[in-house]
Amino acid sequence: MVLQIDVEDPTVGDTYAGLERIWYTVSAAGNVNTSNTITLMDNSSNRVQSHKTWSGTVTIPADVYNSNDVTVVVYAQDYSGNISSNYVNFAVDTTNPEIEVKYDG
């Protein structure tokens, strides 16, 4: 599963703080119980207001998160300390279909 992530620090009153950090958590429940936190961008040591937007993709490995209850939460923090988040829920199915053939001859 590939997810597209687009983050923007909106301009308010002709200014914006700039993006400091972006990270996400991915977790699965049900037949698989696992979670992980991954940093996508960290400008903590480079406090430059020009970091207004960030775009990228993340791949959720199906073999690790094979569950009907997968949640990805993306977080963004600006240099003013404001944190925003958004999430998506989805199912991952890596189970092959079963085929049965009978012959009554």
DSSP file with accessible surface (Angstrom, degrees, kcal/mol):
  #  RESIDUE AA STRUCTURE BP1 BP2  ACC     N-H-->O    O-->H-N    N-H-->O    O-->H-N    TCO  KAPPA ALPHA  PHI   PSI    X-CA   Y-CA   Z-CA
    1    1 A M              0   0   97      0, 0.0    59,-3.4     0, 0.0     2,-0.5   0.000 360.0 360.0 360.0 124.1    0.0    0.0    0.0
    2    2 A V  E     -A   59   0A  92     57,-0.2     2,-0.4    55,-0.0    57,-0.2  -0.941 360.0-163.9-110.1 129.1    1.5    3.3   -1.1
    3    3 A L  E     -A   58   0A  28     55,-2.9    55,-2.1    -2,-0.5     2,-0.5  -0.931  12.1-141.7-114.2 136.1    0.2    6.6    0.5
    4    4 A Q  E     -A   57   0A 113     -2,-0.4     2,-0.5    53,-0.2    53,-0.2  -0.830  19.5-165.8 -92.5 130.8    0.7   10.1   -0.8
    5    5 A I  E     +A   56   0A  15     51,-3.3    51,-2.3    -2,-0.5     2,-0.4  -0.975   9.8 179.4-123.1 127.0    1.3   12.7    1.9
    6    6 A D  E     -A   55   0A 106     -2,-0.5     2,-0.4    49,-0.2    49,-0.2  -0.997   5.8-176.6-127.3 126.0    1.1   16.4    1.3
    7    7 A V  E     +A   54   0A  22     47,-3.2    47,-2.3    -2,-0.4     2,-0.4  -0.967   2.8 179.3-125.7 139.0    1.7   18.9    4.2
    8    8 A E  E     -A   53   0A 123     -2,-0.4    45,-0.2    45,-0.2    44,-0.1  -0.998  26.1-143.2-140.2 135.1    1.4   22.6    4.2
    9    9 A D        -     0   0   15     43,-2.8    10,-0.1    -2,-0.4    -2,-0.0  -0.873  39.6-131.4 -90.3 107.0    1.9   25.2    6.9
   10   10 A P        -     0   0   77      0, 0.0     2,-0.5     0, 0.0     7,-0.2  -0.260  10.6-116.1 -67.6 149.5   -0.8   27.7    5.9
   11   11 A T        +     0   0   72      5,-0.1     2,-0.4     3,-0.1     5,-0.2  -0.725  35.3 179.2 -82.6 125.8   -0.1   31.4    5.6
   12   12 A V  B >  S-B   15   0B 109      3,-2.9     3,-0.8    -2,-0.5     0, 0.0  -0.995  70.1  -3.8-130.4 123.4   -2.1   33.4    8.2
   13   13 A G  T 3  S-     0   0   72     -2,-0.4    -1,-0.1     1,-0.2     3,-0.1   0.898 130.2 -57.7  63.0  39.3   -1.8   37.2    8.3
   14   14 A D  T 3  S+     0   0  162      1,-0.2     2,-0.3    -3,-0.1    -1,-0.2   0.680 122.4  79.9  65.7  20.1    0.9   37.2    5.6
   15   15 A T  B <   -B   12   0B  79     -3,-0.8    -3,-2.9    -5,-0.0     2,-0.3  -0.977  50.2-172.2-149.1 163.6    3.2   34.9    7.6
   16   16 A Y        -     0   0   56     -2,-0.3    -5,-0.1    -5,-0.2    36,-0.0  -0.972  26.9-131.2-151.2 157.5    3.8   31.2    8.6
   17   17 A A        -     0   0   23     -2,-0.3    34,-0.1    -7,-0.2    -1,-0.1   0.855  48.9-121.0 -81.0 -37.4    6.1   29.5   11.0
   18   18 A G        -     0   0    0     -8,-0.1    61,-2.2    34,-0.1     2,-0.4   0.015  30.7 -73.3 102.8 146.2    7.5   26.8    8.7
   19   19 A L  E     +C   78   0C   5     32,-4.2    59,-0.3    59,-0.2    29,-0.2  -0.596  44.5 172.4 -78.3 126.5    7.5   23.1    9.0
   20   20 A E  E     +     0   0C  22     57,-2.8    23,-3.9    -2,-0.4     2,-0.3   0.858  63.6   5.3 -97.9 -48.7    9.8   21.6   11.7
   21   21 A R  E     -CD  77  42C  65     56,-1.9    56,-2.8    21,-0.2     2,-0.4  -0.995  50.7-173.3-142.1 146.5    8.9   17.9   11.8
   22   22 A I  E     +CD  76  41C   0     19,-2.5    18,-2.6    -2,-0.3    19,-2.0  -0.996  22.1 152.3-136.5 131.4    6.7   15.4   10.0
   23   23 A W  E     -CD  75  39C  32     52,-2.0    52,-3.4    -2,-0.4     2,-0.3  -0.944  22.4-151.6-149.8 166.9    6.2   11.9   11.1
   24   24 A Y  E     -CD  74  38C  18     14,-2.5    14,-2.9    -2,-0.3     2,-0.4  -0.982   6.3-146.3-143.0 156.3    3.7    9.1   11.0
   25   25 A T  E     -CD  73  37C  33     48,-2.4    48,-2.4    -2,-0.3     2,-0.4  -0.947  11.8-166.4-116.3 143.6    2.5    6.1   13.0
   26   26 A V  E     +CD  72  36C   3     10,-2.4    10,-2.0    -2,-0.4     2,-0.3  -0.998  13.8 171.0-128.6 133.4    1.2    2.9   11.4
   27   27 A S  E     -CD  71  35C  45     44,-2.3    44,-2.7    -2,-0.4     2,-0.4  -0.987  16.8-159.6-142.4 152.6   -0.6    0.3   13.4
   28   28 A A  E     -CD  70  34C   5      6,-2.6     6,-1.3    -2,-0.3     2,-0.3  -0.983   9.4-175.2-131.2 144.0   -2.5   -2.9   12.8
   29   29 A A  E     +C   69   0C  33     40,-1.6    40,-0.6    -2,-0.4     2,-0.6  -0.873  50.6  40.9-131.7 166.0   -5.0   -4.7   15.1
   30   30 A G  S    S+     0   0   57     -2,-0.3    37,-0.1     1,-0.2    -2,-0.1  -0.871 124.2   7.0 101.7-122.5   -6.9   -7.9   14.8
   31   31 A N  S    S+     0   0  114     -2,-0.6     2,-0.4     1,-0.1    -1,-0.2   0.706 138.1  42.9 -71.8 -17.6   -5.0  -10.9   13.4
   32   32 A V        -     0   0   35     -3,-0.3     2,-0.6    33,-0.1    -1,-0.1  -0.997  67.2-169.7-126.3 129.1   -1.8   -8.8   13.4
   33   33 A N        +     0   0  131     -2,-0.4     2,-0.3    -4,-0.2    -4,-0.2  -0.887  36.9 120.6-121.1  99.6   -0.9   -6.5   16.4
   34   34 A T  E     -D   28   0C  52     -6,-1.3    -6,-2.6    -2,-0.6     2,-0.3  -0.979  30.5-176.4-152.6 158.5    2.1   -4.3   15.5
   35   35 A S  E     -D   27   0C  86     -2,-0.3     2,-0.3    -8,-0.2    -8,-0.2  -0.982   0.6-176.1-155.6 161.3    2.9   -0.6   15.3
   36   36 A N  E     -D   26   0C  87    -10,-2.0   -10,-2.4    -2,-0.3     2,-0.4  -0.984  17.3-142.5-157.2 151.5    5.8    1.7   14.3
   37   37 A T  E     -D   25   0C  86     -2,-0.3     2,-0.4   -12,-0.2   -12,-0.2  -0.989  20.9-173.2-120.8 128.5    6.6    5.4   14.2
   38   38 A I  E     -D   24   0C  51    -14,-2.9   -14,-2.5    -2,-0.4     2,-0.5  -0.982  18.6-137.9-127.1 130.6    8.6    6.8   11.3
   39   39 A T  E     +D   23   0C  77     -2,-0.4   -16,-0.3   -16,-0.2     3,-0.1  -0.739  18.8 179.2 -85.7 128.3   10.1   10.3   10.9
   40   40 A L  E    S+     0   0C  43    -18,-2.6     2,-0.3    -2,-0.5   -17,-0.2   0.758  70.2   4.3 -96.2 -35.4    9.6   11.7    7.4
   41   41 A M  E     -D   22   0C  25    -19,-2.0   -19,-2.5    13,-0.0    -1,-0.4  -0.974  56.0-177.4-152.9 137.4   11.3   15.1    7.9
   42   42 A D  E     +D   21   0C  83     -2,-0.3     3,-0.3   -21,-0.2   -21,-0.2  -0.870  13.0 162.8-141.5 105.4   13.1   16.8   10.8
   43   43 A N    >   +     0   0   24    -23,-3.9     3,-1.7    -2,-0.3     5,-0.2   0.004  37.2 123.4-105.6  24.6   14.3   20.4   10.4
   44   44 A S  T 3  S+     0   0   43    -24,-0.3     3,-0.3     1,-0.3    -1,-0.2   0.840  79.5  42.1 -57.3 -34.3   14.8   20.9   14.1
   45   45 A S  T 3  S+     0   0  124     -3,-0.3    -1,-0.3     1,-0.2     2,-0.2   0.439 112.6  57.2 -93.0   1.6   18.4   21.9   13.6
   46   46 A N    <   -     0   0   78     -3,-1.7     2,-2.3   -26,-0.1    -1,-0.2  -0.624  68.8-173.4-131.2  71.4   17.7   24.0   10.6
   47   47 A R        +     0   0  153     -3,-0.3     2,-0.5    -2,-0.2    -3,-0.1  -0.422  25.5 149.8 -75.2  80.5   15.2   26.6   11.7
   48   48 A V    >   -     0   0   55     -2,-2.3     3,-1.5    -5,-0.2   -29,-0.1  -0.957  44.9-145.6-117.2 124.7   14.4   28.2    8.3
   49   49 A Q  T 3  S+     0   0   94     -2,-0.5   -30,-0.2     1,-0.3    -1,-0.1   0.702  87.0  83.8 -63.5 -15.0   11.0   29.6    7.7
   50   50 A S  T 3   +     0   0   79      1,-0.2     2,-2.2   -32,-0.1     3,-0.4   0.629  60.1  97.2 -69.2 -10.2   11.1   28.5    4.0
   51   51 A H    <   +     0   0   46     -3,-1.5   -32,-4.2     1,-0.2    -1,-0.2  -0.485  42.5 139.9 -78.8  76.9    9.9   25.0    4.8
   52   52 A K        +     0   0   43     -2,-2.2   -43,-2.8   -34,-0.2     2,-0.3   0.818  62.1  24.1 -90.4 -34.4    6.3   25.8    4.0
   53   53 A T  E     -A    8   0A  89     -3,-0.4     2,-0.3   -45,-0.2   -45,-0.2  -0.921  55.6-173.3-132.6 158.5    5.3   22.5    2.2
   54   54 A W  E     -A    7   0A  53    -47,-2.3   -47,-3.2    -2,-0.3     2,-0.3  -0.977   5.9-179.3-148.4 138.3    6.4   18.9    2.1
   55   55 A S  E     +A    6   0A  74     -2,-0.3     2,-0.3   -49,-0.2   -49,-0.2  -0.994  18.5 129.4-137.2 145.3    5.2   16.1   -0.2
   56   56 A G  E     -A    5   0A  18    -51,-2.3   -51,-3.3    -2,-0.3     2,-0.3  -0.978  42.4-110.1-175.0 176.1    6.2   12.4   -0.3
   57   57 A T  E     -A    4   0A  83     -2,-0.3     2,-0.4   -53,-0.2   -53,-0.2  -0.914  18.9-161.4-122.2 150.9    5.0    8.8   -0.4
   58   58 A V  E     -A    3   0A   8    -55,-2.1   -55,-2.9    -2,-0.3     2,-0.5  -0.979  11.7-141.9-128.6 144.9    5.2    6.1    2.2
   59   59 A T  E     -A    2   0A  91     -2,-0.4   -57,-0.2   -57,-0.2    -2,-0.0  -0.936   5.6-153.1-109.2 126.0    4.9    2.4    1.6
   60   60 A I        -     0   0    1    -59,-3.4     2,-0.4    -2,-0.5     3,-0.0  -0.880  25.8-125.6 -96.1 113.8    3.1    0.3    4.1
   61   61 A P    >>  -     0   0   52      0, 0.0     4,-2.2     0, 0.0     3,-0.7  -0.462  14.0-154.5 -67.6 118.7    4.5   -3.3    3.8
   62   62 A A  T 34 S+     0   0   37     -2,-0.4    32,-0.1     1,-0.2    30,-0.1   0.844  91.2  59.1 -62.8 -34.2    1.6   -5.7    3.3
   63   63 A D  T 34 S+     0   0  132      1,-0.2     3,-0.3     2,-0.2    -1,-0.2   0.816 112.9  38.9 -69.1 -24.6    3.5   -8.6    4.8
   64   64 A V  T <4 S+     0   0   62     -3,-0.7    -2,-0.2     1,-0.2    -1,-0.2   0.859 122.9  39.4 -88.2 -38.7    3.9   -6.8    8.1
   65   65 A Y     <  +     0   0   11     -4,-2.2     2,-1.7     2,-0.0    -1,-0.2  -0.275  68.8 151.8-110.7  46.3    0.5   -5.1    8.3
   66   66 A N        +     0   0   28     -3,-0.3     2,-0.3    -2,-0.1    27,-0.1  -0.577  37.5 116.1 -78.4  85.6   -1.7   -7.9    6.9
   67   67 A S  S    S-     0   0    3     -2,-1.7    25,-3.3   -36,-0.1     3,-0.3  -0.988  72.3-129.8-151.7 155.2   -4.9   -6.9    8.8
   68   68 A N  S    S+     0   0  131     -2,-0.3     2,-0.2    23,-0.3   -38,-0.1   0.429 105.1  56.7 -84.2  -0.8   -8.4   -5.6    8.2
   69   69 A D  E     +C   29   0C  82    -40,-0.6   -40,-1.6   -37,-0.1     2,-0.4  -0.632  66.9 153.1-135.2  74.4   -7.7   -2.8   10.7
   70   70 A V  E     -CE  28  90C   0     20,-2.5    20,-2.3    -3,-0.3     2,-0.4  -0.894  19.3-170.4-105.3 133.8   -4.7   -0.7    9.7
   71   71 A T  E     -CE  27  89C  31    -44,-2.7   -44,-2.3    -2,-0.4     2,-0.5  -0.991   8.2-170.0-127.2 130.4   -4.4    2.9   10.7
   72   72 A V  E     -CE  26  88C   1     16,-2.5    16,-2.1    -2,-0.4     2,-0.5  -0.987   5.7-171.1-116.7 124.9   -1.9    5.5    9.6
   73   73 A V  E     -CE  25  87C  25    -48,-2.4   -48,-2.4    -2,-0.5     2,-0.4  -0.982   6.5-158.7-117.1 124.0   -1.7    8.8   11.4
   74   74 A V  E     -CE  24  86C  25     12,-3.1    12,-1.8    -2,-0.5     2,-0.4  -0.884   8.4-165.7-104.2 134.3    0.4   11.6   10.0
   75   75 A Y  E     -CE  23  85C  65    -52,-3.4   -52,-2.0    -2,-0.4     2,-0.4  -0.923   6.6-171.7-119.6 144.0    1.6   14.4   12.2
   76   76 A A  E     -CE  22  84C  14      8,-2.4     8,-2.6    -2,-0.4     2,-0.4  -0.999   2.0-169.3-134.5 136.0    3.1   17.8   11.3
   77   77 A Q  E     -CE  21  83C  36    -56,-2.8   -57,-2.8    -2,-0.4   -56,-1.9  -0.988   8.6-152.1-125.1 133.5    4.7   20.3   13.7
   78   78 A D  E >   -C   19   0C  14      4,-2.1     3,-2.0    -2,-0.4   -59,-0.2  -0.458  37.1 -96.5 -96.5 174.4    5.6   23.8   12.8
   79   79 A Y  T 3  S+     0   0   27    -61,-2.2   -60,-0.1     1,-0.3    -1,-0.1   0.666 122.4  62.4 -67.1 -13.8    8.3   26.0   14.4
   80   80 A S  T 3  S-     0   0   86    -62,-0.3    -1,-0.3     2,-0.1     3,-0.1   0.474 119.9-108.0 -85.4  -4.4    5.8   27.6   16.7
   81   81 A G    <   +     0   0   39     -3,-2.0     2,-0.3     1,-0.3    -2,-0.1   0.461  69.7 146.2  93.0   0.8    5.0   24.2   18.2
   82   82 A N        -     0   0  101      1,-0.0    -4,-2.1    -5,-0.0     2,-0.4  -0.554  31.2-160.2 -72.6 134.3    1.6   23.7   16.6
   83   83 A I  E     -E   77   0C  99     -2,-0.3     2,-0.3    -6,-0.2    -6,-0.2  -0.965  10.8-178.5-120.7 133.5    0.9   20.1   15.8
   84   84 A S  E     -E   76   0C  83     -8,-2.6    -8,-2.4    -2,-0.4     2,-0.3  -0.910   4.8-171.9-124.8 154.1   -1.7   18.9   13.3
   85   85 A S  E     -E   75   0C  72     -2,-0.3     2,-0.3   -10,-0.2   -10,-0.2  -0.979  10.8-177.7-145.0 158.1   -2.7   15.3   12.4
   86   86 A N  E     -E   74   0C 119    -12,-1.8   -12,-3.1    -2,-0.3     2,-0.3  -0.973  13.1-160.7-150.6 152.3   -4.8   13.4   10.0
   87   87 A Y  E     -E   73   0C 148     -2,-0.3     2,-0.3   -14,-0.2   -14,-0.2  -0.899  11.1-160.1-137.2 163.4   -5.4    9.6    9.6
   88   88 A V  E     -E   72   0C  63    -16,-2.1   -16,-2.5    -2,-0.3     2,-0.4  -0.992   9.2-154.9-141.3 139.9   -6.6    7.0    7.2
   89   89 A N  E     +E   71   0C  88     -2,-0.3     2,-0.3   -18,-0.2   -18,-0.2  -0.931  26.5 150.7-111.5 142.1   -7.9    3.5    8.0
   90   90 A F  E     -E   70   0C  32    -20,-2.3   -20,-2.5    -2,-0.4     2,-0.4  -0.963  37.6-112.5-159.0 172.2   -7.7    0.6    5.5
   91   91 A A        -     0   0   56     -2,-0.3     2,-0.4   -22,-0.2   -23,-0.3  -0.890  17.1-157.3-114.2 144.5   -7.5   -3.2    5.2
   92   92 A V        -     0   0   13    -25,-3.3     2,-0.5    -2,-0.4   -23,-0.1  -0.987   9.3-173.0-120.2 129.5   -4.5   -5.2    3.8
   93   93 A D        +     0   0  120     -2,-0.4   -30,-0.1   -27,-0.1   -27,-0.1  -0.955  20.7 158.0-128.3 112.3   -5.2   -8.7    2.5
   94   94 A T        +     0   0   64     -2,-0.5     2,-0.5   -32,-0.1    -1,-0.1   0.274  40.1 118.6-111.6   9.2   -2.2  -10.9    1.5
   95   95 A T        -     0   0   95      1,-0.1     3,-0.1     3,-0.0    -2,-0.0  -0.644  62.2-131.2 -82.8 125.0   -4.1  -14.2    1.8
   96   96 A N        -     0   0  133     -2,-0.5    -2,-0.1     1,-0.1    -1,-0.1  -0.423  28.4-104.2 -69.3 147.6   -4.3  -16.2   -1.4
   97   97 A P        -     0   0  114      0, 0.0     2,-0.4     0, 0.0    -1,-0.1  -0.346  33.2-124.0 -68.2 154.2   -7.8  -17.5   -2.4
   98   98 A E        -     0   0  189     -3,-0.1     2,-0.4     2,-0.0    -3,-0.0  -0.841  21.9-162.1-102.5 141.0   -8.4  -21.2   -2.0
   99   99 A I        -     0   0  150     -2,-0.4     2,-0.4     2,-0.0     0, 0.0  -0.974   6.5-174.8-124.2 134.3   -9.5  -23.4   -4.8
  100  100 A E        -     0   0  146     -2,-0.4     2,-0.5     2,-0.0    -2,-0.0  -0.995   1.3-172.6-129.7 128.5  -11.1  -26.8   -4.5
  101  101 A V        -     0   0  131     -2,-0.4     2,-0.4     2,-0.0    -2,-0.0  -0.985   5.7-172.8-121.0 127.4  -11.9  -29.0   -7.5
  102  102 A K        -     0   0  168     -2,-0.5     2,-0.4     2,-0.0    -2,-0.0  -0.943   7.1-165.9-120.7 147.2  -13.9  -32.2   -7.1
  103  103 A Y        -     0   0  209     -2,-0.4     2,-0.8     0, 0.0    -2,-0.0  -0.996   5.6-168.2-132.8 124.9  -14.6  -34.9   -9.6
  104  104 A D              0   0  169     -2,-0.4    -2,-0.0     1,-0.1     0, 0.0  -0.834 360.0 360.0-112.0  91.3  -17.2  -37.5   -9.0
  105  105 A G              0   0   88     -2,-0.8    -1,-0.1     0, 0.0     0, 0.0   0.412 360.0 360.0-118.0 360.0  -16.5  -39.9  -11.8
